[in-house]
């Protein structure tokens, strides 16, 4: 086994460990909002590690290519941007469904108390 294969294998094993750790954490997460936030290590680190491992193997077998390097950079940047925006929107939508606005609930409760609880 060549040195580049060993290095690429180590990167892939690290990425796999991160994915397995994320899966275990997802199983143990108490709610949906926490689950959305737990996807960060997998998307932010494990997927780029996989891309870098593939780039290392390609460089060793075919030589360094600027085009391949730029493709890896664009893919990593794209993953980070899409994951950030997607996580933001998923978190906001889950937060809006699962969390009660305390001020609104208190005001609504006060209105109900004032009206004599005869509204259903």
N, C-alpha and C positions, 0 to 999 in steps of 0.2 A: 504494500500500500504506500503510495507516494505521500510526501509531506503535505501537499495541497489537499489531498483527500482526507487526511487526518484532521487538518484544520477545519475543512468544510463539515466534516462529521461532528466535530466538537460544537460548531455553531448550530448544527441541526439538532443535536442532543439538547443543547441549552434552550433552543426554541421549543422543543417538545416538552421539556420540563416545565417551561413557563405556561404552555397550553394546558398541561395536566394540572398544574397548580391553580390555574384560572378555573378549570372545570370543577375542581374540588371546592374552591371558594364559592362558585356559583351555586353548588348544591347546598352549601351551608348558609348562604345569604338569607337574611330574614325577610326581605321585601324586594319588590321589583326595582325600586330606585337604586338600591345597593347593587343589584345584579348588573344594571346598566353601567355603573361606575367601575365594576370589576373587569370589564372587557378591555380596559386601557393597556395593561401589560401585554396582552396577546396581540392587540392591533398595533400598539406603539413600538414594541420591541421584537416580539417573536416573528412577525411577518417580515420586517426588514432584515432580521438575521437570516431568514430563509433566502431572501433575495441576494444578500451578500454572499452566502455560501454558494449559491448557483453562479454568481459572478466570478468567484474565486476558481471554481471548477472550469468555467468557460475560459478564463484567462490562462489557466495552466494548460489546457488542451489546445486552444486555438491562438493564444497570444492576446496581449492587451488590445482592447478595442475601445476607442473613445465613444463610439456609438452605443456599445453595450453599457459602458460606464454611465453615460447620460441617461439611458433607459432605466438603469437601477436608481439613479438619483430622482428621476421623475416619478418612478413607481413609489419610492419611499415617501417623497413629498406628497404625492397624491393620496396615499394611504393615510398619512397623518392628517391631511386636510379633511378628507371625507370622513374619517373616524371622529375627528373633533366635532365637526358640524353635526354628524349623525348622532353622536353621543349627546350633544347639547340638546337637539330636538327631542330625542327619546326621553332624556331626563326631564325636560320641561313638560312634556306631555304626561309622563307618569306622575310627576310632582303635582300637576294640576288635577289629576284624578284621585290621587291617594292622600293628599294632605288637605286638611280642613283649615280654612282661613279663620283664625281665632277671633279676630275683630268682627268679621261678618257673623260668625256663630253667636257671639255675645250680643250683638245688636239684634239679631233675629230672635234670640231667646228673650231679650228685654221687650221686644215688640209683642211677642206671644204672651208674655206675662201681663203686659199692659192691657191687651185685648181680652184677657180673661180665659185664655186657653180654649176658646171655642172655635178656633180655626183648625182645620184638619191638615 
